[in-house]
Amino acid sequence: MQPKKPWDSILEWLSGLLGVDTPDQPFIPVHLLLFGMIGLIVMILPFWKITSKAGFPGWLSVLSIVPLINIGFLFFLAFAPWPALTDKTHMPARE
């Protein structure tokens, strides 16, 4: 029999907390999946609104969850000419 590792007791406690007591059932941290999905929504939703208001397609906001690309995307949004602003400058004035 192998000696217990330090994290085995924590996993046993979490498995009991989630109701997964038998060793043949996999330990699935459902709360971590839920927090991850909420985190993705919290990250994508503001970027979706910003890109849409800037005149870019909203689906570009998915780039905000890709590591390192999200930094480049943020710089792109900051310094690129926004189609929504350039289109409004060529429109005739309202009377």
C-alpha positions in Angstrom: 0.0 0.0 0.0 1.3 3.4 -0.9 1.7 6.1 1.7 -0.9 8.8 1.7 0.0 12.0 0.0 -0.8 15.3 1.8 -3.5 16.3 -0.6 -5.4 13.0 -0.4 -7.1 14.0 2.8 -8.3 17.3 1.2 -9.6 15.4 -1.8 -11.4 12.9 0.5 -13.0 15.8 2.4 -14.1 17.5 -0.9 -15.5 14.2 -2.2 -17.5 13.7 0.9 -18.8 17.3 0.7 -20.0 16.8 -2.8 -21.5 13.3 -2.1 -18.9 11.3 -4.1 -17.8 8.8 -1.4 -16.9 5.8 -3.5 -13.5 5.5 -5.0 -14.9 4.3 -8.4 -16.8 7.6 -8.9 -14.6 10.4 -10.3 -14.1 13.6 -8.3 -15.6 16.4 -10.3 -15.5 19.8 -8.7 -18.8 21.1 -10.0 -18.4 24.4 -8.2 -15.2 25.1 -10.0 -16.8 24.5 -13.4 -19.6 26.9 -12.4 -17.2 29.6 -11.2 -15.3 29.2 -14.4 -18.4 29.7 -16.6 -19.4 32.8 -14.6 -15.8 34.1 -15.0 -16.0 33.6 -18.7 -19.3 35.5 -18.9 -17.9 38.3 -16.7 -14.9 38.6 -19.0 -16.6 38.4 -22.4 -19.8 40.4 -21.8 -18.1 43.9 -21.3 -15.7 43.3 -24.2 -18.7 42.3 -26.4 -20.4 45.6 -25.6 -17.2 47.6 -26.2 -16.5 46.0 -29.5 -20.0 46.4 -30.7 -20.1 50.1 -29.7 -16.8 50.6 -31.5 -18.2 49.1 -34.7 -16.3 45.8 -34.6 -18.1 42.4 -34.6 -19.0 41.3 -31.1 -17.6 37.9 -31.5 -14.1 39.4 -31.3 -14.6 39.6 -27.6 -13.9 35.9 -27.4 -10.2 36.9 -27.9 -10.3 38.4 -24.4 -10.2 35.0 -22.8 -7.1 33.8 -24.7 -3.9 34.4 -22.7 -1.4 36.9 -24.3 -3.8 37.5 -27.2 -6.1 39.4 -24.8 -3.4 42.0 -24.2 -2.8 42.5 -27.9 -6.6 42.7 -28.4 -6.8 45.4 -25.7 -4.1 47.4 -27.4 -5.9 46.9 -30.8 -9.2 48.3 -29.3 -7.3 51.2 -27.7 -5.4 52.4 -30.8 -7.3 51.2 -33.9 -9.6 53.6 -35.6 -13.2 52.6 -34.6 -15.5 52.2 -37.5 -18.4 53.5 -35.4 -16.6 56.8 -35.0 -15.3 57.2 -38.5 -18.7 56.4 -40.1 -20.4 59.1 -38.0 -17.9 61.8 -39.1 -18.9 61.3 -42.7 -22.6 61.5 -42.1 -24.5 64.8 -42.9 -25.4 66.9 -39.9 -29.0 66.7 -38.6 -31.2 69.7 -39.0 
